[in-house]
Amino acid sequence: MLTNNLSESHSLTPWERCLRQIEEKIGSSSFETWFRTISMTTSSGGFVTIQVPNRFFADFIEEHFGEIIAETLNKNDIPCTTLQFEPIEKDWKIIEPISNTIKTTKEKAIPRTVEKSGLFHPNYTFDKFVVGDSNRMAHAASLAVAEAPGKTTFNPLIIYGSTGLGKTHLLQAIGHFAQKECTADKVIYLTSEEFTSKYISYVIEKRDSTSFYKRFRDIDLLLIDDIQFFSGKHGTQKEFFRIFNKLLLENKQIVLSSDRPPDKIPDMMKHIINRFLGGLISDIQPPNFETRMAILRKKAEIDGMSIPNDVIEYIANHVTSNVRELEGILIKLLASSSFTGRDITLDITKEICGDIFSQKSEPVSIQMIQQKVSEEFKCSLNQLTAHSRKREVSLPRYIAMFLCKKWTRQSLRSIGFAFSGRDYSTVIHACKKIEKLLATDNEIAERVEQIEEQIRAVA
């Protein structure tokens, strides 16, 4: 892991500074897996080449970390207008995949925003979605609206649940099915952040909100992911409500996802919530053991991996709440097998994943810390994560972020997300502010210490 000793920062090269900042954003585990063996070259005109061990590396890093790398380079005065990833022959101290099966492994990329209809991720379809008790209703409702958009009582359909349980998979499966089976002529899939970005572009830069509204005039199916990020964005909410009403009146299908029940999204207009409640709201719960086993087998099958049953059982016993985490473990095993030439066995899996799984048994979580802080400062969890800047709310929020960074192994990005999708830089700012207060304000130091005593009791 990169050291955090600031006294050494002046001796670092610009690229080393970038790597340090990238590690803070994505966490040490992902950094060790994907960034330890890469290097960078630059040329005139802001052309940056990231050298990686093989094509598997190139595809995965570009898909998952390309934007972070470009942003970090530019912030550190390394101009980056064009970023490419180049597999290169070099002494990487690893070997190429040992079989054609691994060489041709399909990437398991988390879908990005779809710019045009028809570009849904090929792995995010109904036949590749594993149905279990935890998601059966959400799956059935999704399939129903995909078969007959706007013709069921499930309008709007809102699917909610924690991160990594399959909400995006279902939304994209609906869009994919509607296009393939021609049940909808025009389909738009957006994240809430892209909806907001495009709205701002039209209204502020082009001064033309009418054209933005017209983009949704003739669509048959609207899919919007992560609507919790509309929280506090009143201008965006008004435009969304305008489009939402128009589509509902014309019996066009609307499908939304959220990380929480719609009525629990802070700072969302009441009339929007009321309209949400008129449709079907279906949750997705963490998968049970049998479903986790089935998910692992399905993912391995899709990627052409051969994994023994004892390995699948071991992983399913230790990863209990997040489908995406199951996927990540498989990627880690695949990478290890590819780089070392060793078959995937239970002993190898324990060697690779043992530390990760032992950390997961720690009872200190972001949610637990949020609860303790809200109790100490007598504010609700909604207030703690809302977008208010009032000191009576912002101070406890900063303290909660500081304690999450100190007491959990979550990345800055994950911590920010748990506070209504805030950026990792907000977490850094919060931690620095609390560190200063602890050194100068005895009352705050005492209250933080009281919270930490409660954390120590369960740690």
Sequence and secondary structure as in RCSB ss.txt:
>XXXX:A:sequence
MLTNNLSESHSLTPWERCLRQIEEKIGSSSFETWFRTISMTTSSGGFVTIQVPNRFFADFIEEHFGEIIAETLNK
NDIPCTTLQFEPIEKDWKIIEPISNTIKTTKEKAIPRTVEKSGLFHPNYTFDKFVVGDSNRMAHAASLAVAEAPG
KTTFNPLIIYGSTGLGKTHLLQAIGHFAQKECTADKVIYLTSEEFTSKYISYVIEKRDSTSFYKRFRDIDLLLID
DIQFFSGKHGTQKEFFRIFNKLLLENKQIVLSSDRPPDKIPDMMKHIINRFLGGLISDIQPPNFETRMAILRKKA
EIDGMSIPNDVIEYIANHVTSNVRELEGILIKLLASSSFTGRDITLDITKEICGDIFSQKSEPVSIQMIQQKVSE
EFKCSLNQLTAHSRKREVSLPRYIAMFLCKKWTRQSLRSIGFAFSGRDYSTVIHACKKIEKLLATDNEIAERVEQ
IEEQIRAVA
>XXXX:A:secstr
     GGGGGGS HHHHHHHHHHHHH HHHHHHHTTT EEEEETTTEEEEEESSHHHHHHHHHHHHHHHHHHHHH
TT   SEEEEEE  S  S    SSHHHHT          SSTT   TT SGGGS   TTTHHHHHHHHHHHHSTT
SSS  SEEEE STTSSHHHHHHHHHHHHHHTTS S EEEEEHHHHHHHHHIIIIIS  HHHHHHTTTT SEEEEE
 GGGGTT HHHHHHHHHHHHHHHHTT EEEEEESS GGGSTT  HHHHHHHTTSEEEE     HHHHHHHHHHHH
HHTT    HHHHHHHHHH  S HHHHHHHHHHHHHHHHHH     HHHHHHHHHHHHHHHT    HHHHHHHHHH
HHT  HHHHHS    HHHHHHHHHHHHHHHHH    HHHHHHHTTT  HHHHHHHHHHHHHHHHH HHHHHHHHH
HHHHHHHH 
